């Protein structure tokens, strides 16, 4: 019985030991799993240290302490007007260009009658779009329900814009009315903050006063090249990119309006090729009729005849019908562009801008489709190649120097300059200069009553020098008056361009009103200072060295016109006074009767008060706070509405979730459409948006660290518990091993006793 009991005890202890070892193995497995978990959370934490987020940073928007404010990316930030986005929408779009709308905007698009493929914009559609955003009611026919006062009826608070805002934007003011070209090529409104400066600041500004006085603009003029015709490689690339985008959009327009109609690729290519040929032909024709000696009025008449009677000017090619269409449509393009440039006021200019925008998209001035649906394709395409052809001509015209820099052929530059200007001696010399078949009298420049004979000094003169010194352009010869008139005219147009003429957003050209003011100022200078028939012919003094004894020089200083002697063989124009008069006319246009500055016909009659004589006068550069808040909001929604009509839309209410939106923007599922300087919206990656920055996400890192520390402490606690249990099991196994050894000894002795007993 002793042996049996010992064996039973041995088996029990062995079983307990096996159980302990099994539990120890389980704990070891649990510890391994905790180690893996620790590895995972450590990796997550390491990844979180590289977390980034998109923030919106606009230096113009500051907190109460004057520090710029950073905004997190959100749908409302992009799609609601505010100072943060400069009152311009940054539309979320699909890769195909459709605008991504949340539920409220999608409903507004439906109420405005815009299909997901796009639609035709109109004032009525825009107002319905706004009414829906204000939660306005619509009757069964889709018309806006208004109260007795004609105001929209709104019965809900979850609106995008208020009822008051809707009523303001749809009121009678033309400033907030629907603009068909807003976001579709119209000059972008400057809706920022004004920068006020004085004349002394403008004079030291490298982009205005510091600009070299480019005398070779005179040669450009004689060659028939305008100051805005030359283009840089970057400008040419921008035009070509726009051309490709417009061609693609034209094809999309055609397909969208011809659902189910097979698109003939050969026909498409034929349109493009033929339109390109006709655009170049048209530009050549326009250049031919816009040369020197042709009045602006005659240009309009010629271009109107050329454009609207295109059938008389068709060249014979394989597809004559397309030729006629191209000449007709592109002729109208050129005609309307000329009308825009010659507009007498902003209202008239806007009328022609709207007409051109409609024509680009295949509609007449009444918004009616020109011809059949094919014009929805052809008109945008013809506009694209028309623009591209103009750019090509401009690019190829860069063979001569401008903006004060020598051309590639430096020897030619020096020769041209030396032949055009008299710098051999300190006197007014006779002689002529001929280029491109045109001949003018050789020019002389006088600085502060002395003839300038230093060619280097002449080339280094700046706009600032004109404003601070007395600089006069002179000529001697039988055609002196016409030569001075023509040469100073080309030079003045260049000077005006430095101040912003023809370049919205530069210099003093900060908004449509200042753009018009610069045009009127240049026209006024040309009329008063540069008309050969207005030359003052007093006195017979013709001294070539002592300028104060030369009637032409004295007359140009005393009168704001070309000065000449009695015989007309000496002529001079005061360039310094001409620039001062230009800035004075600019103020006259902007301030009207409130302007206290006058350009008299003479400087000795006490009637001339140049604005440049007032050192305290404030000029507005870069931006101008001339756009009211209502106009900013109206322009925002006009841009948004027009682009939804143009590009179509898609519904995705998830874009209101900031994390979802940021993820979609980062990985390229969605892109943002931003307003470009040419007035159109283009798709951009998030890192191409100037206001958007990708920064380290400190909040995410802090959250990850807190999460890491929590999980780490939990795992550590579990590991500690496992360690305690493991140690107990190890101790128990050790005790069991001791007991097993003891029982084994007892069993061995019992067996030995038993064998001994039976052996005896």
C-alpha positions in Angstrom: 0.0 0.0 0.0 2.9 2.4 0.6 4.2 2.0 -2.9 0.8 2.5 -4.4 0.2 5.6 -2.4 3.5 7.0 -3.4 2.9 6.3 -7.0 -0.5 8.0 -6.8 1.1 11.0 -5.2 3.8 11.1 -7.9 1.2 11.1 -10.6 -0.8 13.9 -8.9 2.3 16.1 -8.5 3.3 15.4 -12.1 -0.1 16.5 -13.3 0.1 19.7 -11.2 3.5 20.4 -12.7 2.3 19.9 -16.2 -0.6 22.2 -15.6 1.8 24.9 -14.2 4.0 24.5 -17.2 1.0 24.9 -19.5 -0.1 28.0 -17.7 3.5 29.3 -17.9 3.4 28.7 -21.7 0.1 30.6 -21.9 1.6 33.5 -20.0 4.7 33.5 -22.3 2.4 33.6 -25.3 0.4 36.5 -23.8 3.7 38.3 -23.2 4.7 37.8 -26.8 1.3 39.2 -27.9 1.9 42.3 -25.7 5.3 42.7 -27.2 3.8 42.7 -30.7 1.2 45.2 -29.5 3.9 47.4 -28.1 5.8 47.2 -31.4 2.6 48.2 -33.3 1.7 51.2 -31.1 5.4 52.3 -31.2 5.2 52.2 -35.0 1.9 54.1 -35.0 3.5 56.7 -32.7 6.6 57.0 -34.9 4.3 57.5 -37.9 2.3 60.1 -36.1 5.4 62.2 -35.5 5.3 62.8 -39.3 1.7 63.7 -39.3 0.8 66.8 -41.4 -2.3 68.8 -41.9 -3.5 71.4 -44.4 -3.9 75.0 -43.1 -5.1 78.1 -44.8 -2.8 81.1 -44.2 -3.7 84.6 -45.4 -1.5 87.4 -44.1 -4.4 89.8 -44.6 -6.5 88.1 -41.9 -5.2 88.6 -38.4 -6.4 88.1 -34.8 -7.0 90.9 -32.3 -3.3 91.1 -31.7 -2.4 91.6 -35.3 -1.0 88.1 -35.9 -1.9 86.2 -39.1 -4.5 83.6 -38.4 -4.2 80.0 -39.7 -7.4 78.2 -40.6 -8.0 74.4 -40.8 -9.1 73.2 -44.2 -12.9 73.1 -44.4 -15.6 73.1 -47.1 -17.1 76.3 -45.8 -13.7 78.1 -45.8 -13.4 77.3 -49.5 -17.0 77.8 -50.6 -18.2 80.8 -48.5 -17.0 84.4 -49.1 -14.7 85.7 -46.5 -11.5 87.8 -46.2 -9.6 84.5 -45.7 -10.2 83.5 -49.3 -10.2 87.1 -50.7 -13.9 86.7 -51.5 -13.0 84.2 -54.3 -14.3 80.6 -54.2 -11.7 77.7 -54.1 -14.0 75.1 -55.6 -13.5 71.4 -54.8 -13.7 69.5 -58.1 -13.4 66.0 -59.4 -10.6 65.0 -61.8 -12.9 65.7 -64.7 -13.5 69.2 -63.5 -17.1 68.8 -62.1 -17.7 71.0 -59.0 -18.2 68.9 -55.8 -21.3 70.2 -53.9 -22.7 69.5 -50.5 -26.4 69.0 -50.0 -27.3 72.7 -49.8 -25.3 73.7 -52.9 -26.5 70.7 -54.8 -30.1 71.6 -54.1 -29.4 75.2 -55.2 -27.9 73.9 -58.5 -31.1 71.8 -59.0 -33.4 74.7 -58.2 -31.4 76.9 -60.7 -32.0 74.3 -63.4 -28.3 73.2 -63.7 -28.0 69.6 -64.7 -25.0 67.6 -63.4 -23.5 68.0 -66.9 -23.7 71.8 -66.6 -26.1 74.4 -68.0 -26.5 77.8 -69.6 -26.0 80.6 -67.1 -28.5 83.5 -66.9 -29.5 86.2 -64.5 -32.7 84.3 -63.7 -30.8 81.1 -63.0 -28.3 82.9 -60.8 -31.1 84.5 -58.8 -32.7 81.1 -58.3 -29.4 79.7 -57.2 -29.1 82.4 -54.6 -32.8 82.0 -53.5 -32.2 78.4 -52.8 -29.1 79.1 -50.8 -31.3 81.5 -48.7 -33.9 78.7 -48.3 -36.4 80.5 -50.5 -39.6 78.9 -51.6 -40.4 77.9 -55.2 -43.8 77.4 -56.8 -44.8 74.3 -58.9 -43.3 76.0 -62.0 -39.9 76.6 -60.3 -40.4 80.3 -59.9 -39.2 82.1 -56.7 -42.1 83.0 -54.3 -41.8 86.5 -53.0 -43.8 88.5 -50.5 -45.8 91.7 -51.1 -42.6 93.7 -51.2 -41.0 91.4 -53.8 -38.6 89.9 -51.2 -37.8 86.2 -51.1 -39.8 84.1 -48.6 -37.6 82.0 -46.3 -38.9 79.6 -43.7 -35.8 77.8 -42.4 -32.7 78.7 -40.5 -30.2 76.2 -42.1 -29.5 78.6 -45.0 -26.1 79.3 -46.7 -26.8 83.0 -47.1 -29.3 85.2 -45.3 -32.6 86.4 -46.7 -31.2 90.0 -46.4 -28.1 89.0 -48.4 -30.3 87.5 -51.1 -32.4 90.6 -51.4 -29.3 92.8 -51.7 -27.6 90.7 -54.3 -30.8 90.5 -56.5 -31.7 94.2 -56.0 -31.6 96.9 -58.6 -27.9 97.9 -58.1 -25.8 97.1 -61.2 -22.7 96.6 -58.9 -24.1 93.4 -57.5 -26.0 92.1 -60.6 -25.1 88.8 -62.3 -22.0 89.2 -64.4 -21.7 86.5 -67.2 -17.9 86.9 -67.4 -17.2 86.6 -63.6 -14.8 83.7 -63.2 -15.0 83.2 -67.0 -12.4 85.5 -68.3 -13.4 88.8 -66.7 -10.6 90.9 -65.2 -10.5 89.7 -61.5 -11.8 92.2 -59.1 -9.2 93.3 -56.5 -11.1 92.6 -53.3 -8.1 93.0 -50.9 -6.9 96.0 -48.8 -5.7 99.3 -50.2 -2.0 100.2 -50.3 -1.6 104.0 -50.1 1.7 105.5 -51.2 3.2 108.8 -52.2 5.1 110.0 -55.3 8.5 109.6 -53.7 7.7 105.9 -53.0 6.6 105.4 -56.6 9.8 107.0 -57.8 12.0 104.5 -55.8 9.8 101.5 -56.6 11.9 99.3 -58.9 8.7 98.2 -60.8 7.7 101.8 -61.7 10.1 104.6 -61.0 13.1 102.4 -61.3 12.2 101.1 -64.7 14.5 102.0 -67.5 13.1 104.5 -70.1 13.1 102.1 -73.0 13.9 104.4 -76.0 13.8 101.4 -78.4 10.0 101.3 -78.0 10.1 104.0 -80.6 11.7 101.5 -83.0 9.1 98.9 -82.0 6.4 101.4 -83.0 8.0 102.1 -86.3 8.2 98.4 -87.0 4.4 98.1 -86.3 4.8 96.3 -83.0 2.7 97.4 -80.0 4.2 97.5 -76.5 2.0 94.5 -75.4 2.8 92.3 -78.3 6.1 90.8 -77.0 5.7 87.8 -74.7 8.1 86.0 -72.4 8.4 82.2 -72.6 6.4 81.9 -69.4 3.6 84.0 -70.8 3.6 82.0 -74.0 3.5 78.7 -72.0 0.5 80.1 -70.1 -1.3 80.9 -73.3 -0.6 77.5 -74.7 -1.8 75.7 -71.5 -5.0 77.8 -71.7 -5.3 76.9 -75.4 -5.1 73.2 -74.7 -7.6 73.5 -71.8 -10.0 75.5 -73.9 -9.8 73.0 -76.8 -10.6 70.1 -74.4 -13.5 72.1 -72.9 -14.8 72.9 -76.4 -14.9 69.2 -77.3 -16.6 68.5 -73.9 -19.2 71.3 -74.7 -19.9 69.6 -78.0 -20.3 66.1 -76.6 -22.5 67.3 -73.7 -24.8 69.0 -76.1 -24.9 66.2 -78.6 -25.6 63.2 -76.4 -25.8 60.0 -78.4 -24.1 61.7 -81.4 -20.9 60.0 -82.6 -18.0 62.4 -82.5 -16.1 62.3 -85.8 -12.4 62.6 -84.8 -11.4 63.6 -88.3 -14.0 66.4 -88.2 -12.6 67.6 -84.9 -9.1 67.7 -86.1 -10.2 69.5 -89.3 -11.8 72.2 -87.2 -8.6 72.7 -85.2 -6.3 72.8 -88.3 -8.5 75.1 -90.3 -9.3 77.4 -87.4 -5.6 77.7 -86.7 -4.9 78.7 -90.3 -7.7 81.3 -90.3 -6.7 82.7 -87.0 -3.2 83.4 -88.2 -4.6 84.9 -91.4 -6.9 87.1 -89.4 -4.1 88.4 -87.2 -2.0 89.3 -90.3 -5.0 91.1 -91.7 -5.6 92.9 -88.4 -2.0 94.0 -88.2 -2.2 95.2 -91.8 -5.1 97.5 -91.1 -3.8 98.7 -87.7 -0.6 100.2 -88.8 0.5 103.8 -88.3 -1.7 106.4 -89.8 -4.9 104.5 -89.4 -7.2 106.1 -86.9 -8.8 104.0 -84.1 -12.2 104.8 -85.7 -11.1 103.5 -89.1 -9.7 100.4 -87.5 -13.1 99.6 -86.1 -14.8 100.2 -89.4 -12.3 98.0 -91.3 -12.4 95.3 -88.7 -16.2 95.4 -88.6 -16.3 95.1 -92.4 -13.7 92.3 -92.3 -15.4 90.4 -89.5 -19.0 90.7 -90.5 -18.5 90.3 -94.2 -16.1 87.4 -93.9 -17.5 85.7 -97.0 -15.8 88.3 -99.2 -12.4 87.5 -97.8 -12.3 83.7 -97.7 -9.2 82.1 -99.1 -9.8 78.8 -101.0 -8.9 75.7 -99.1 -10.2 72.2 -98.8 -13.1 73.1 -96.6 -14.5 76.5 -97.5 -17.4 76.3 -95.1 -15.2 76.1 -92.1 -13.1 79.0 -93.5 -16.2 81.2 -93.6 -17.1 80.3 -90.1 -13.6 81.0 -88.9 -13.4 84.4 -90.6 -16.8 85.4 -89.4 -16.4 84.4 -85.8 -12.8 85.4 -85.4 -13.5 88.7 -87.1 -16.2 89.4 -84.5 -13.7 88.5 -81.8 -11.3 91.1 -83.1 -14.0 93.6 -83.5 -15.3 93.2 -80.0 -11.8 93.3 -78.5 -11.2 96.6 -80.4 -14.5 97.9 -79.0 -13.5 97.0 -75.5 -10.1 98.8 -75.8 -11.8 101.9 -77.2 -14.7 102.1 -74.7 -15.4 105.5 -73.4 -16.6 104.4 -70.0 -16.9 101.3 -67.8 -20.5 100.6 -68.6 -19.7 100.6 -72.3 -16.7 98.4 -71.8 -18.7 95.9 -69.7 -21.3 95.7 -72.5 -18.7 94.6 -75.0 -17.0 92.2 -72.5 -20.3 90.5 -72.0 -20.9 90.3 -75.7 -17.5 88.7 -76.3 -18.0 86.2 -73.5 -21.3 85.0 -75.0 -19.7 84.8 -78.5 -16.9 82.7 -77.1 -19.4 80.1 -75.9 -21.5 80.1 -79.1 -24.3 82.5 -78.2 -25.3 85.9 -79.6 -25.6 89.1 -77.5 -29.2 88.0 -76.5 -28.0 84.7 -75.2 -29.5 82.8 -78.1 -27.5 79.9 -79.7 -25.8 80.9 -82.9 -26.7 78.3 -85.5 -26.9 74.7 -84.4 -25.2 72.9 -81.5 -22.0 72.7 -83.3 -21.3 76.3 -82.4 -21.1 75.2 -78.8 -17.9 73.4 -79.9 -16.6 75.6 -82.7 -16.9 79.0 -81.0 -14.8 78.0 -77.9 -12.3 76.3 -80.3 -12.0 79.3 -82.6 -11.5 81.5 -79.6 -8.7 79.2 -78.4 -6.8 79.2 -81.6 -7.4 82.9 -82.1 -5.7 83.6 -78.7 -3.0 81.1 -79.5 -2.3 82.6 -82.9 -2.1 86.1 -81.4 0.4 84.8 -78.9 2.5 83.1 -81.6 2.7 86.3 -83.5 3.6 88.2 -80.3 6.3 85.6 -79.4 7.9 85.8 -82.8 8.0 89.6 -82.6 10.5 89.6 -79.8 13.5 90.0 -82.1 14.3 93.6 -81.0 15.2 94.9 -77.6 12.7 96.3 -75.1 12.5 97.2 -71.5 16.0 98.6 -71.7 17.7 95.3 -72.4 19.8 94.7 -75.6 18.6 92.1 -78.0 20.5 89.0 -78.8 22.3 91.0 -81.5 24.0 93.6 -79.3 25.8 95.1 -82.3 22.4 95.7 -84.0 21.0 97.3 -80.8 23.9 99.7 -80.5 23.7 100.6 -84.2 20.0 101.2 -84.1 20.3 103.3 -81.0 23.2 105.3 -82.3 21.5 106.0 -85.7 18.2 107.0 -84.1 19.6 109.5 -81.5 22.1 112.3 -82.0 24.8 112.0 -79.4 27.9 113.0 -81.5 27.9 116.6 -80.2 26.1 118.7 -77.7 23.8 120.3 -80.2 20.6 119.6 -82.1 21.8 117.9 -85.3 20.0 117.4 -88.6 19.6 114.0 -90.2 17.1 111.1 -90.6 16.6 107.6 -89.3 14.9 104.9 -91.4 13.6 101.4 -90.3 11.0 99.1 -91.9 10.6 101.6 -94.7 9.7 104.4 -92.4 11.8 107.6 -92.0 11.8 110.0 -89.1 14.1 112.9 -88.2 17.0 112.0 -86.0 16.1 112.5 -82.3 17.8 114.6 -79.6 17.3 114.5 -75.9 17.7 117.5 -73.7 18.2 117.2 -69.9 17.7 120.3 -67.7 18.3 122.7 -70.6 21.3 120.9 -72.0 21.6 118.5 -74.9 22.6 115.0 -73.7 25.5 113.6 -75.7 26.3 110.7 -73.3 24.8 107.6 -74.8 25.2 105.6 -71.6 23.5 108.3 -69.6 20.7 108.4 -72.1 20.2 104.6 -71.9 20.2 104.7 -68.1 17.4 107.2 -67.7 14.4 106.0 -65.7 10.8 106.9 -65.2 11.9 108.5 -61.9 14.3 110.7 -63.9 11.3 112.0 -65.9 9.5 112.9 -62.7 12.4 114.6 -61.0 14.1 116.3 -64.0 13.2 118.3 -67.1 13.6 116.0 -70.0 12.6 117.0 -73.6 12.6 115.1 -76.8 13.6 117.2 -79.9 14.0 116.9 -83.7 15.3 119.0 -86.5 14.3 118.8 -90.1 11.4 119.3 -92.6 9.3 116.6 -90.8 10.3 117.5 -87.2 6.8 117.9 -85.8 5.5 114.6 -87.1 8.7 112.8 -86.0 8.4 114.1 -82.5 4.7 113.4 -82.4 5.1 109.8 -83.5 8.2 109.0 -81.5 6.9 110.5 -78.3 3.6 108.7 -78.8 5.3 105.3 -78.9 7.3 106.1 -75.9 4.4 107.5 -73.9 2.4 104.3 -74.5 5.3 102.3 -73.0 5.5 104.7 -70.0 1.8 104.3 -69.4 2.2 100.5 -69.5 4.8 100.8 -66.7 2.1 102.6 -64.6 -0.3 99.7 -65.3 -1.9 100.7 -68.6 -3.1 97.4 -70.2 -2.0 95.3 -67.2 -4.7 94.8 -64.5 -3.2 94.3 -61.1 0.1 96.2 -61.8 1.2 99.7 -60.8 -1.8 102.0 -60.5 -4.1 99.6 -62.4 -5.8 98.0 -59.4 -9.4 97.6 -60.5 -11.7 98.1 -63.6 -12.2 101.8 -62.7 -8.5 102.6 -62.5 -8.0 100.5 -65.7 -10.4 102.8 -67.4 -8.8 105.9 -65.9 -5.4 104.9 -67.3 -6.9 104.5 -70.7 -8.6 107.8 -70.6 -5.4 109.5 -69.2 -3.4 108.1 -72.1 -6.0 109.2 -74.6 -6.1 112.7 -73.1 -2.3 113.0 -73.3 -2.2 111.8 -76.9 -4.9 114.4 -77.8 -3.3 117.4 -76.0 0.5 116.7 -76.2 1.0 114.6 -79.3 -1.3 115.9 -82.0 0.9 117.4 -84.7 -1.8 119.9 -85.6 -1.8 121.3 -82.1 1.9 122.3 -82.2 2.6 125.8 -80.9 4.6 127.7 -83.6 5.8 130.9 -82.0 9.1 132.6 -82.6 11.9 132.2 -85.0 14.9 131.3 -82.8 16.7 128.2 -84.0 19.9 128.0 -81.9 21.2 124.4 -82.0 23.3 124.7 -78.8 21.7 127.2 -76.4 18.3 125.6 -75.9 16.8 128.6 -74.1 17.3 130.4 -77.4 15.4 127.8 -79.4 11.7 128.6 -79.9 10.7 124.9 -80.2 12.3 124.2 -76.8 10.9 127.2 -75.1 7.4 126.6 -76.5 7.3 123.0 -75.3 8.2 124.1 -71.8 5.7 126.9 -71.7 2.8 124.9 -73.3 1.5 121.4 -72.7 1.8 120.6 -76.4 4.4 120.1 -79.1 6.6 123.2 -79.4 7.9 124.4 -82.7 9.5 127.4 -84.3 7.6 129.4 -86.9 8.9 127.4 -89.9 8.2 124.0 -88.2 11.7 122.7 -88.9 12.4 122.4 -85.1 10.1 120.5 -82.8 10.1 119.4 -79.1 7.9 117.8 -76.5 8.4 118.0 -72.8 8.4 114.3 -71.7 8.5 115.2 -68.0 5.4 117.4 -68.3 3.7 114.8 -70.4 4.1 112.1 -67.6 2.9 114.6 -65.0 -0.1 115.4 -67.1 -0.8 111.7 -67.6 -1.0 111.2 -63.8 -3.1 114.3 -63.5 -5.6 113.1 -66.0 -5.7 109.8 -64.2 -6.7 111.6 -61.0 -9.3 113.8 -63.0 -11.0 110.6 -64.2 -11.1 108.9 -60.8 -12.2 111.9 -58.8 -14.2 113.9 -61.3 -15.2 117.3 -60.2 -13.6 116.7 -56.8 -10.1 116.6 -58.4 -8.2 119.8 -57.7 -5.6 119.3 -60.4 -5.7 120.8 -63.9 -3.6 120.3 -67.1 -3.8 123.7 -68.7 -2.9 124.3 -72.3 0.1 126.4 -71.1 2.4 126.4 -68.1 2.6 130.2 -67.9 -1.1 131.0 -67.7 -1.5 129.9 -64.0 -4.0 127.3 -65.0 -1.8 124.1 -64.8 -1.5 122.3 -61.4 0.0 118.9 -61.9 -0.8 116.2 -59.3 2.9 115.5 -59.2 3.5 119.0 -57.7 1.6 117.8 -54.6 4.1 115.9 -52.5 1.4 114.8 -50.1 -0.9 113.3 -52.8 -1.8 109.7 -52.0 -1.6 107.1 -54.9 -3.2 103.7 -54.6 -1.1 100.8 -55.8 -1.6 97.1 -55.9 -5.1 97.1 -54.4 -7.9 99.6 -53.8 -10.7 99.4 -51.3 -13.1 100.6 -53.9 -15.1 97.3 -54.0 -17.9 97.2 -51.4 -18.6 94.2 -49.3 -21.8 93.6 -51.2 -19.9 93.6 -54.5 -17.3 91.2 -53.1 -20.0 88.7 -52.1 -21.9 89.1 -55.4 -18.7 88.5 -57.3 -18.0 85.4 -55.2 -21.4 83.8 -56.0 -21.3 84.9 -59.6 -17.9 83.1 -60.1 -19.3 80.0 -58.3 -22.6 79.9 -60.2 -20.9 80.5 -63.6 -18.4 77.7 -63.1 -21.0 75.2 -61.9 -22.9 76.0 -65.2 -19.7 75.6 -67.1 -18.2 72.5 -65.6 -21.2 70.7 -64.1 -21.4 69.3 -60.6 -21.3 66.1 -58.4 -22.9 65.5 -55.1 -20.9 64.5 -52.1 -22.1 65.6 -48.7 -19.1 64.0 -47.0 -17.0 67.0 -48.1 -18.4 68.8 -45.1 -16.3 66.4 -42.9 -12.9 68.2 -42.7 -10.9 64.9 -42.3 -12.6 63.4 -45.3 -12.1 66.5 -47.4 -8.4 66.8 -46.4 -7.8 63.2 -47.2 -9.5 63.5 -50.6 -7.5 66.6 -51.4 -4.2 65.1 -50.3 -4.5 61.8 -52.2 -5.7 63.5 -55.4 -9.3 62.2 -55.5 -10.4 65.9 -55.4 -8.6 69.0 -56.6 -9.2 72.6 -56.0 -10.1 75.2 -58.7 -8.5 78.6 -58.1 -8.9 81.9 -59.9 -6.0 82.7 -62.2 -4.8 86.2 -63.4 -6.5 85.6 -66.7 -9.9 85.6 -65.0 -10.5 81.8 -65.4 -10.5 79.1 -62.7 -8.0 76.2 -63.2 -7.6 72.9 -61.3 -4.6 72.9 -59.0 -3.0 70.4 -56.5 -3.3 71.5 -52.9 0.4 72.3 -52.8 0.0 74.8 -55.7 -2.5 76.9 -53.8 -0.7 80.0 -52.5 -2.7 80.2 -49.3 -2.5 76.5 -48.4 0.3 75.1 -46.4 1.1 71.6 -45.3 2.4 71.8 -41.8 3.3 69.4 -39.0 0.1 68.4 -37.2 1.0 69.2 -33.5 -2.5 68.3 -32.3 -2.3 64.9 -34.0 1.1 64.3 -32.6 -0.1 65.3 -29.1 -3.1 63.0 -29.4 -0.9 60.2 -30.7 1.5 60.7 -27.8 -1.3 60.6 -25.3 -2.7 57.5 -26.9 0.7 55.9 -27.0 1.4 56.6 -23.3 -2.1 55.2 -22.4 -1.7 52.0 -24.4 1.9 51.7 -23.2 0.9 51.9 -19.6 -1.9 49.4 -20.1 0.5 46.9 -21.8 3.1 47.5 -19.1 0.5 46.8 -16.4 -0.4 43.6 -18.2 3.2 42.6 -18.5 3.8 43.3 -14.8 0.8 41.0 -14.0 2.2 38.3 -16.3 5.6 38.6 -14.7 4.0 38.2 -11.2 2.0 35.2 -12.4 5.0 33.7 -14.2 7.2 34.1 -11.0 4.5 32.3 -8.9 4.3 29.5 -11.4 8.1 29.2 -11.6 8.2 29.0 -7.7 5.4 26.5 -7.8 7.1 24.4 -10.4 10.3 24.5 -8.4 8.4 23.3 -5.3 6.7 20.5 -7.4 10.1 19.4 -8.7 11.3 19.1 -5.1 8.3 17.1 -4.2 8.6 14.9 -7.3 12.2 14.2 -6.4 11.2 13.3 -2.8 8.4 11.0 -3.9 10.7 9.4 -6.5 13.2 8.7 -3.7 10.4 7.1 -1.6 9.2 5.0 -4.5 12.8 3.9 -5.3 13.3 2.9 -1.6 10.0 1.1 -1.5 10.9 -0.9 -4.6 14.3 -1.7 -3.3 12.8 -2.9 0.0 10.3 -5.0 -1.8 13.0 -6.7 -4.0 15.1 -7.3 -0.9 12.1 -8.9 0.9 11.2 -11.3 -1.9 14.9 -12.2 -2.6 15.2 -13.5 1.0 
